[in-house]
Amino acid sequence: MSYRVTDTYDGVDQAMRLLRRSMKGMPERYRYMKHYDELRRAVAVLLVLLEEATPWLEETDKAKRATTLAKKMLEGVR
């Protein structure tokens, strides 16, 4: 599960870098800087929350696999 979170994190990071490069070449970019700064802050919060949720997501994935295994074992007994 953590590789999915890492891939998501990397994808968002790459998109933000692309946006920053795009903003540098934009004429009259000062008109959009407020929106850009708000987006950067929101994405930073999202990435922190995603990083904090990673252990919980891994635990949920392990529980799901264990439940699936238990169901298969139960079906084998019947």
C-alpha positions in Angstrom: 0.0 0.0 0.0 2.8 2.4 0.8 4.1 2.3 -2.8 0.7 3.7 -3.9 1.0 6.5 -1.5 4.5 7.1 -2.6 3.5 7.2 -6.2 0.7 9.6 -5.5 3.0 11.8 -3.5 5.6 11.8 -6.3 2.9 12.5 -8.9 1.6 15.5 -7.0 5.1 16.8 -6.5 5.9 16.4 -10.2 2.6 18.3 -11.1 3.5 21.1 -8.7 7.0 21.5 -10.2 5.5 21.6 -13.7 3.0 24.3 -12.6 5.8 26.3 -11.1 7.8 26.1 -14.4 4.7 27.1 -16.3 4.1 30.1 -14.1 7.6 31.4 -14.7 7.0 31.7 -18.4 3.5 33.2 -18.0 3.0 36.9 -18.9 1.3 38.9 -16.2 1.8 36.1 -13.7 1.5 38.4 -10.8 -2.3 38.3 -11.4 -2.4 34.6 -10.6 0.2 34.5 -7.8 -2.4 34.7 -5.0 -4.2 31.7 -6.4 -0.9 29.8 -6.9 0.2 30.5 -3.3 -3.2 29.3 -2.0 -2.9 26.1 -4.1 0.6 25.5 -2.9 -0.5 25.7 0.7 -3.5 23.4 0.1 -1.3 20.8 -1.6 1.3 21.0 1.2 -1.5 20.2 3.7 -2.7 17.4 1.5 0.7 15.9 1.3 1.2 16.0 5.1 -2.1 14.4 5.7 -1.4 11.7 3.1 1.9 11.0 4.7 0.3 10.8 8.2 -2.4 8.4 6.8 0.1 6.0 5.2 0.5 3.7 8.3 -3.3 3.6 8.7 -3.8 2.7 5.1 -1.1 -0.1 5.3 -2.8 -1.5 8.4 -6.2 -1.5 6.7 -4.7 -3.3 3.7 -3.1 -5.9 5.9 -6.5 -6.4 7.7 -8.2 -6.8 4.4 -5.7 -9.4 3.2 -6.1 -11.3 6.5 -9.9 -11.3 6.2 -9.7 -12.6 2.6 -7.4 -15.3 3.7 -9.7 -16.3 6.6 -12.7 -16.5 4.2 -10.7 -18.7 1.8 -9.7 -21.0 4.7 -13.3 -21.1 5.9 -14.6 -22.1 2.5 -12.0 -24.8 2.3 -13.3 -26.3 5.6 -16.9 -26.5 4.3 
